[in-house]
Amino acid sequence: MNLIERSIKKNMPKVGIEPVRKQQLIEATLKSIEVNGFQGTTIVTISRLAGMSSGIISHYFGGKQGVIQAAVRHLLEQLQQGLLTRLQSKPNITPMERLMMVVETNFSGFHQSSPASSTWLSFWGQAIHDQDLARLQRVNQRRLESNLMYSYRQLIADPVKAREATNMTAAMIDGMWLRSILSAPDERDFREAERLCKEFIYLQAERAGMEWEGSKQA
């Protein structure tokens, strides 16, 4: 290889390096929040865990706030992708099966992991004070409610009651996940929390069916 070829190769962009580095920084951010908490996480703690210079974070994300928002978006994308994967795994899914998949996705192993759960908790607490994080929380909330409502509208004829079932189920999922993650490690039972959420959905569908039969007989 001559001098000109070496120079060209040296200055050519490394294809694929940027997405890899960004993902490494996002994972380091999740780990830093797990270890240091939201307030204790800094560009320095993230860069050390990622094994990169602090300047890389500013270059890719603009600073701490940018990389934390990217980490939260990563969690939201994992939720969305997890549900899509489940939906694509089976043809002709019924509304009830779809509701069960929504629950299963929210209680998946990834979202039980310490880095993810620590970031979720910190995210919810900080969203009260941070408009950008509050916006991401609204996105998260709307997605969950939209996925639930899509199936409930096929099970519950009354749109008002379908909305009520959606709101109650969303609160049940968030509440049971939060209760599980805040429990002592030896008392956490995500499977039981998932089972209770599914049972709650069955009760909503059963109640709607009974009301529908009653109105038909009347």
Backbone hydrogen bonds in HBPLUS format (Angstrom, degrees):
<---DONOR---> <-ACCEPTOR-->    atom                        ^
c    i                          cat <-CA-CA->   ^        H-A-AA   ^      H-
h    n   atom  resd res      DA  || num        DHA   H-A  angle D-A-AA Bond
n    s   type  num  typ     dist DA aas  dist angle  dist       angle   num
A0006-ARG N   A0002-ASN O   2.99 MM   4  6.25 155.8  2.05 151.9 159.2     1
A0007-SER N   A0003-LEU O   2.99 MM   4  6.20 154.2  2.05 144.8 151.6     2
A0008-ILE N   A0004-ILE O   2.96 MM   4  6.24 156.6  2.01 150.7 156.7     3
A0009-LYS N   A0005-GLU O   2.94 MM   4  6.13 164.8  1.96 149.9 154.1     4
A0010-LYS N   A0006-ARG O   2.91 MM   4  6.05 155.3  1.97 146.8 153.7     5
A0011-ASN N   A0007-SER O   3.15 MM   4  6.28 149.0  2.25 142.7 149.6     6
A0012-MET N   A0008-ILE O   3.05 MM   4  6.12 115.3  2.48 140.7 156.1     7
A0012-MET N   A0009-LYS O   3.38 MM   3  5.24 152.4  2.46  95.2 103.1     8
A0017-ILE N   A0014-LYS O   3.22 MM   3  5.77 169.5  2.24 132.8 133.9     9
A0021-ARG N   A0017-ILE O   2.89 MM   4  6.11 165.8  1.91 161.0 164.9    10
A0022-LYS N   A0018-GLU O   2.90 MM   4  6.07 162.6  1.93 156.2 161.3    11
A0023-GLN N   A0019-PRO O   3.00 MM   4  6.14 158.5  2.05 143.4 148.8    12
A0024-GLN N   A0020-VAL O   2.96 MM   4  6.23 154.8  2.03 147.6 155.0    13
A0025-LEU N   A0021-ARG O   2.92 MM   4  6.17 153.4  1.99 149.5 156.5    14
A0026-ILE N   A0022-LYS O   2.89 MM   4  6.18 151.4  1.98 147.3 155.6    15
A0027-GLU N   A0023-GLN O   2.93 MM   4  6.17 162.9  1.96 151.4 155.4    16
A0028-ALA N   A0024-GLN O   2.92 MM   4  6.10 149.5  2.01 140.5 149.5    17
A0029-THR N   A0025-LEU O   2.86 MM   4  6.06 143.6  2.00 140.4 150.3    18
A0030-LEU N   A0026-ILE O   3.02 MM   4  6.37 156.9  2.07 150.8 155.9    19
A0031-LYS N   A0027-GLU O   3.04 MM   4  6.27 156.5  2.09 143.5 150.0    20
A0032-SER N   A0028-ALA O   2.82 MM   4  5.99 153.0  1.89 144.0 152.0    21
A0033-ILE N   A0029-THR O   2.96 MM   4  6.18 159.8  2.00 152.2 156.6    22
A0034-GLU N   A0030-LEU O   3.06 MM   4  6.26 151.4  2.14 140.8 149.0    23
A0035-VAL N   A0031-LYS O   2.97 MM   4  6.24 154.5  2.04 148.6 154.9    24
A0036-ASN N   A0032-SER O   2.63 MM   4  5.57 168.7  1.64 157.5 161.7    25
A0037-GLY N   A0033-ILE O   2.87 MM   4  4.37 138.9  2.04 116.4 123.4    26
A0041-THR N   A0038-PHE O   3.31 MM   3  5.40 151.2  2.40  99.2 107.5    27
A0046-ILE N   A0042-THR O   3.06 MM   4  6.25 161.9  2.09 151.6 156.7    28
A0047-SER N   A0043-ILE O   2.89 MM   4  5.97 165.4  1.91 147.9 152.6    29
A0048-ARG N   A0044-VAL O   2.96 MM   4  6.07 157.2  2.01 150.3 156.2    30
A0049-LEU N   A0045-THR O   3.20 MM   4  6.32 161.9  2.23 140.6 145.2    31
A0050-ALA N   A0046-ILE O   2.93 MM   4  6.15 147.9  2.03 148.2 158.0    32
A0051-GLY N   A0047-SER O   2.81 MM   4  5.80 120.1  2.18 135.9 150.9    33
A0052-MET N   A0047-SER O   2.97 MM   5  5.05 157.3  2.02 145.6 149.4    34
A0051-GLY N   A0048-ARG O   3.19 MM   3  5.00 138.8  2.36  91.6 103.4    35
A0056-ILE N   A0053-SER O   3.14 MM   3  5.65 147.4  2.25 110.2 118.2    36
A0057-ILE N   A0054-SER O   3.15 MM   3  5.62 130.5  2.40 108.7 119.5    37
A0059-HIS N   A0055-GLY O   2.88 MM   4  6.06 150.3  1.97 145.0 154.3    38
A0060-TYR N   A0056-ILE O   2.92 MM   4  6.13 159.5  1.96 151.9 155.4    39
A0061-PHE N   A0057-ILE O   2.74 MM   4  5.57 161.0  1.77 151.6 158.3    40
A0062-GLY N   A0058-SER O   2.94 MM   4  4.09 136.0  2.14 104.7 113.7    41
A0067-VAL N   A0063-GLY O   3.19 MM   4  6.51 157.5  2.24 153.5 159.3    42
A0068-ILE N   A0064-LYS O   2.98 MM   4  6.15 155.4  2.04 155.6 162.7    43
A0069-GLN N   A0065-GLN O   3.01 MM   4  6.18 158.8  2.06 145.8 151.5    44
A0070-ALA N   A0066-GLY O   3.02 MM   4  6.22 148.9  2.12 138.3 147.3    45
A0071-ALA N   A0067-VAL O   2.94 MM   4  6.16 145.0  2.06 138.2 147.2    46
A0072-VAL N   A0068-ILE O   2.99 MM   4  6.32 154.8  2.05 149.5 155.6    47
A0073-ARG N   A0069-GLN O   2.89 MM   4  6.15 160.4  1.93 149.2 154.9    48
A0074-HIS N   A0070-ALA O   2.92 MM   4  6.10 142.0  2.07 138.1 148.7    49
A0075-LEU N   A0071-ALA O   3.14 MM   4  6.52 148.8  2.24 142.3 149.3    50
A0075-LEU N   A0072-VAL O   3.06 MM   3  5.11 116.3  2.49  95.8 110.6    51
A0076-LEU N   A0072-VAL O   3.00 MM   4  6.38 157.0  2.05 150.8 157.3    52
A0077-GLU N   A0073-ARG O   2.83 MM   4  6.05 153.1  1.90 147.4 155.0    53
A0078-GLN N   A0074-HIS O   2.92 MM   4  6.15 149.1  2.01 144.9 153.5    54
A0079-LEU N   A0075-LEU O   3.05 MM   4  6.37 152.2  2.13 146.3 153.2    55
A0080-GLN N   A0076-LEU O   3.01 MM   4  6.30 166.0  2.03 149.6 153.0    56
A0081-GLN N   A0077-GLU O   2.78 MM   4  5.89 168.0  1.79 152.6 156.4    57
A0082-GLY N   A0078-GLN O   2.86 MM   4  5.80 150.3  1.94 138.3 147.1    58
A0083-LEU N   A0079-LEU O   3.11 MM   4  6.38 155.0  2.18 148.8 153.9    59
A0084-LEU N   A0080-GLN O   3.04 MM   4  6.30 164.1  2.06 150.5 155.2    60
A0085-THR N   A0081-GLN O   2.91 MM   4  6.06 158.6  1.95 150.2 155.5    61
A0086-ARG N   A0082-GLY O   3.21 MM   4  6.43 155.2  2.28 139.6 145.7    62
A0087-LEU N   A0083-LEU O   2.89 MM   4  6.15 161.4  1.92 155.4 160.9    63
A0088-GLN N   A0084-LEU O   2.91 MM   4  6.07 149.9  2.00 148.1 155.7    64
A0089-SER N   A0086-ARG O   3.14 MM   3  5.17 149.1  2.24  99.1 108.5    65
A0098-ARG N   A0094-THR O   2.96 MM   4  6.23 154.0  2.03 152.9 160.6    66
A0099-LEU N   A0095-PRO O   3.04 MM   4  6.32 152.9  2.12 144.7 151.4    67
A0100-MET N   A0096-MET O   3.01 MM   4  6.32 154.7  2.08 148.4 155.2    68
A0101-MET N   A0097-GLU O   3.01 MM   4  6.28 148.4  2.11 144.2 152.6    69
A0102-VAL N   A0098-ARG O   3.01 MM   4  6.36 145.2  2.14 145.8 155.1    70
A0103-VAL N   A0099-LEU O   3.18 MM   4  6.52 159.6  2.23 149.2 153.2    71
A0104-GLU N   A0100-MET O   2.95 MM   4  6.21 166.6  1.97 150.6 154.4    72
A0105-THR N   A0101-MET O   2.93 MM   4  6.02 154.1  2.00 144.2 150.5    73
A0106-ASN N   A0102-VAL O   3.22 MM   4  6.47 157.1  2.28 145.5 150.7    74
A0107-PHE N   A0103-VAL O   3.14 MM   4  6.43 132.9  2.37 145.7 158.9    75
A0107-PHE N   A0104-GLU O   3.25 MM   3  5.18 135.2  2.46  93.1 105.2    76
A0108-SER N   A0105-THR O   3.25 MM   3  5.07 162.1  2.29 107.0 106.5    77
A0111-HIS N   A0108-SER O   3.14 MM   3  5.66 122.7  2.48 109.5 121.6    78
A0112-GLN N   A0109-GLY O   3.04 MM   3  5.02 149.8  2.13 100.4 109.8    79
A0113-SER N   A0109-GLY O   3.13 MM   4  6.34 122.5  2.48 143.7 157.7    80
A0113-SER N   A0110-PHE O   3.19 MM   3  5.30 148.1  2.29  99.2 108.5    81
A0117-SER N   A0113-SER O   2.84 MM   4  5.92 172.3  1.84 164.6 167.3    82
A0118-SER N   A0114-SER O   2.93 MM   4  5.83 161.0  1.96 147.6 153.1    83
A0119-THR N   A0115-PRO O   3.15 MM   4  6.22 152.9  2.23 138.0 145.1    84
A0120-TRP N   A0116-ALA O   2.89 MM   4  6.18 158.4  1.94 153.2 159.4    85
A0121-LEU N   A0117-SER O   3.02 MM   4  6.22 167.0  2.03 151.1 153.8    86
A0122-SER N   A0118-SER O   3.00 MM   4  6.17 164.3  2.03 146.2 150.9    87
A0123-PHE N   A0119-THR O   2.72 MM   4  5.76 154.3  1.79 148.4 156.6    88
A0124-TRP N   A0120-TRP O   2.93 MM   4  6.16 164.7  1.95 154.8 157.3    89
A0125-GLY N   A0121-LEU O   3.13 MM   4  6.34 162.4  2.16 147.2 152.1    90
A0126-GLN N   A0122-SER O   2.88 MM   4  6.01 157.1  1.94 149.1 155.6    91
A0127-ALA N   A0123-PHE O   2.85 MM   4  5.86 141.9  2.00 147.9 157.8    92
A0129-HIS N   A0126-GLN O   2.92 MM   3  5.53 144.1  2.05 116.6 125.6    93
A0130-ASP N   A0126-GLN O   3.05 MM   4  6.12 128.2  2.33 145.8 159.9    94
A0134-ALA N   A0130-ASP O   2.84 MM   4  6.01 149.6  1.93 148.7 158.8    95
A0135-ARG N   A0131-GLN O   2.93 MM   4  6.13 146.0  2.04 141.6 149.8    96
A0136-LEU N   A0132-ASP O   3.20 MM   4  6.54 151.7  2.28 140.1 146.9    97
A0137-GLN N   A0133-LEU O   2.92 MM   4  6.23 148.7  2.02 145.3 154.3    98
A0138-ARG N   A0134-ALA O   2.98 MM   4  6.29 147.9  2.09 143.9 152.1    99
A0139-VAL N   A0135-ARG O   3.04 MM   4  6.38 149.6  2.14 143.8 152.1   100
A0140-ASN N   A0136-LEU O   2.94 MM   4  6.23 157.8  1.99 146.4 152.3   101
A0141-GLN N   A0137-GLN O   2.85 MM   4  6.08 159.7  1.89 148.9 154.4   102
A0142-ARG N   A0138-ARG O   2.87 MM   4  5.99 163.7  1.90 148.6 153.1   103
A0143-ARG N   A0139-VAL O   3.00 MM   4  6.15 156.9  2.05 148.7 154.8   104
A0144-LEU N   A0140-ASN O   3.17 MM   4  6.39 164.8  2.20 149.1 152.6   105
A0145-GLU N   A0141-GLN O   3.00 MM   4  6.20 171.9  2.01 155.1 157.5   106
A0146-SER N   A0142-ARG O   2.80 MM   4  5.83 154.2  1.86 145.5 153.3   107
A0147-ASN N   A0143-ARG O   2.96 MM   4  6.13 161.3  1.99 149.9 154.1   108
A0148-LEU N   A0144-LEU O   3.03 MM   4  6.27 156.9  2.09 149.9 156.4   109
A0149-MET N   A0145-GLU O   2.80 MM   4  5.87 165.5  1.82 150.3 155.1   110
A0150-TYR N   A0146-SER O   3.00 MM   4  6.04 153.8  2.07 145.1 151.1   111
A0151-SER N   A0148-LEU O   3.19 MM   3  5.63 126.5  2.49 106.1 117.4   112
A0152-TYR N   A0148-LEU O   2.95 MM   4  6.17 168.9  1.96 157.7 161.4   113
A0153-ARG N   A0149-MET O   2.95 MM   4  5.88 158.2  2.00 150.9 153.8   114
A0154-GLN N   A0151-SER O   2.97 MM   3  5.33 143.1  2.11 106.9 117.8   115
A0155-LEU N   A0152-TYR O   2.94 MM   3  4.95 144.3  2.07  99.8 111.1   116
A0156-ILE N   A0152-TYR O   2.70 MM   4  5.71 153.3  1.77 163.8 169.1   117
A0162-ALA N   A0158-ASP O   2.89 MM   4  6.14 147.5  1.99 150.7 161.4   118
A0163-ARG N   A0159-PRO O   2.95 MM   4  6.10 149.4  2.04 139.0 146.3   119
A0164-GLU N   A0160-VAL O   2.97 MM   4  6.28 152.0  2.05 142.5 150.6   120
A0165-ALA N   A0161-LYS O   2.92 MM   4  6.10 160.1  1.96 145.0 149.8   121
A0166-THR N   A0162-ALA O   2.97 MM   4  6.15 150.4  2.06 139.8 148.4   122
A0167-ASN N   A0163-ARG O   2.92 MM   4  6.18 165.4  1.94 154.6 157.1   123
A0168-MET N   A0164-GLU O   2.95 MM   4  6.13 164.7  1.97 152.1 156.5   124
A0169-THR N   A0165-ALA O   2.93 MM   4  5.97 157.4  1.98 144.0 150.6   125
A0170-ALA N   A0166-THR O   2.92 MM   4  6.09 161.3  1.96 152.6 157.7   126
A0171-ALA N   A0167-ASN O   3.05 MM   4  6.21 159.5  2.09 144.8 150.4   127
A0172-MET N   A0168-MET O   2.88 MM   4  6.07 147.8  1.99 141.5 151.2   128
A0173-ILE N   A0169-THR O   2.88 MM   4  6.13 162.0  1.91 154.6 157.9   129
A0174-ASP N   A0170-ALA O   3.02 MM   4  6.24 175.1  2.02 153.1 154.5   130
A0175-GLY N   A0171-ALA O   2.80 MM   4  5.75 159.1  1.85 143.8 151.0   131
A0176-MET N   A0172-MET O   2.85 MM   4  5.86 164.9  1.87 149.8 153.8   132
A0177-TRP N   A0173-ILE O   3.01 MM   4  6.08 157.0  2.06 146.4 153.1   133
A0178-LEU N   A0174-ASP O   2.92 MM   4  6.05 162.0  1.95 147.8 153.3   134
A0179-ARG N   A0175-GLY O   2.86 MM   4  6.01 159.7  1.90 146.8 152.9   135
A0180-SER N   A0176-MET O   2.99 MM   4  6.05 153.7  2.06 139.3 146.2   136
A0181-ILE N   A0177-TRP O   2.96 MM   4  6.19 165.4  1.98 154.4 157.7   137
A0182-LEU N   A0178-LEU O   3.02 MM   4  6.09 144.8  2.15 146.9 155.4   138
A0183-SER N   A0180-SER O   3.22 MM   3  5.30 152.5  2.30 100.5 108.7   139
A0187-GLU N   A0184-ALA O   2.70 MM   3  5.18 159.1  1.75 123.7 131.0   140
A0193-ALA N   A0189-ASP O   3.10 MM   4  6.41 156.9  2.15 146.1 153.0   141
A0194-GLU N   A0190-PHE O   2.80 MM   4  5.99 156.8  1.85 148.3 154.5   142
A0195-ARG N   A0191-ARG O   2.86 MM   4  6.07 155.0  1.92 143.9 151.1   143
A0196-LEU N   A0192-GLU O   2.93 MM   4  6.16 157.4  1.99 149.7 154.9   144
A0197-CYS N   A0193-ALA O   3.10 MM   4  6.34 154.8  2.17 144.6 151.0   145
A0198-LYS N   A0194-GLU O   3.03 MM   4  6.30 156.4  2.09 148.9 155.3   146
A0199-GLU N   A0195-ARG O   2.87 MM   4  6.09 156.3  1.92 148.4 155.6   147
A0200-PHE N   A0196-LEU O   2.89 MM   4  6.08 148.8  1.99 142.9 151.2   148
A0201-ILE N   A0197-CYS O   3.11 MM   4  6.41 151.2  2.19 142.4 149.3   149
A0202-TYR N   A0198-LYS O   2.98 MM   4  6.35 158.9  2.03 151.4 156.9   150
A0203-LEU N   A0199-GLU O   3.00 MM   4  6.26 152.8  2.07 145.4 152.7   151
A0204-GLN N   A0200-PHE O   3.03 MM   4  6.36 148.8  2.13 144.7 153.0   152
A0205-ALA N   A0201-ILE O   3.00 MM   4  6.32 161.8  2.03 155.2 159.4   153
A0206-GLU N   A0202-TYR O   2.82 MM   4  6.00 156.7  1.87 148.4 155.8   154
A0207-ARG N   A0203-LEU O   2.86 MM   4  5.96 161.0  1.89 145.8 151.0   155
A0208-ALA N   A0204-GLN O   2.98 MM   4  6.16 156.9  2.04 143.4 150.0   156
A0209-GLY N   A0205-ALA O   2.92 MM   4  6.14 151.6  2.01 144.1 151.9   157
A0210-MET N   A0206-GLU O   2.93 MM   4  6.19 155.0  1.99 150.3 156.8   158
A0211-GLU N   A0207-ARG O   2.96 MM   4  6.17 156.2  2.01 148.0 154.4   159
A0212-TRP N   A0208-ALA O   2.90 MM   4  6.06 150.1  1.99 141.8 150.5   160
A0213-GLU N   A0209-GLY O   2.93 MM   4  6.15 156.3  1.98 145.1 151.2   161
A0214-GLY N   A0210-MET O   2.91 MM   4  6.09 154.2  1.98 142.8 150.3   162
A0215-SER N   A0211-GLU O   2.91 MM   4  6.13 156.1  1.97 146.6 152.3   163
A0216-LYS N   A0212-TRP O   3.02 MM   4  6.17 145.8  2.14 140.6 150.1   164
A0217-GLN N   A0213-GLU O   2.99 MM   4  6.23 154.3  2.06 148.1 154.2   165
A0218-ALA N   A0214-GLY O   3.03 MM   4  6.20 149.1  2.13 142.7 151.1   166
